[in-house]
């Protein structure tokens, strides 16, 4: 199977993008993390992977803050997230190699954003929905 078709390469490439790009805790497939000590963090969920010559998946970014009465921490982190997404690309790596080898790029389009809302425990959340697309090599 070509490296561009492997879901593990997609998933680890996305993790690297977020962990290297932000200075706040990042959680994957954990939407609500209740016992957080930090006052800001994000959760990333990737779903609806649709294999084709141009693969497609959805990525939802959950932005959280707590002890944030006016929402300044939340919207500041939202700005950091959008700045990271702004170039519209995530590097795609073959993670079976050491060191990882870049094998392509994932196009990122921001589809929508929610308004800030409250969550249990007095925190706030804002969600950004994106679509990911990348070329795949079929033998």
Secondary structure as UniProt FT lines:
FT   HELIX           3..5
FT   HELIX           7..21
FT   STRAND          25..28
FT   TURN            34..35
FT   STRAND          40..50
FT   STRAND          54..65
FT   TURN            69..70
FT   HELIX           72..85
FT   TURN            86..87
FT   STRAND          89..94
FT   TURN            95..96
FT   STRAND          101..113
FT   STRAND          117..119
FT   TURN            120..122
FT   STRAND          123..135
//
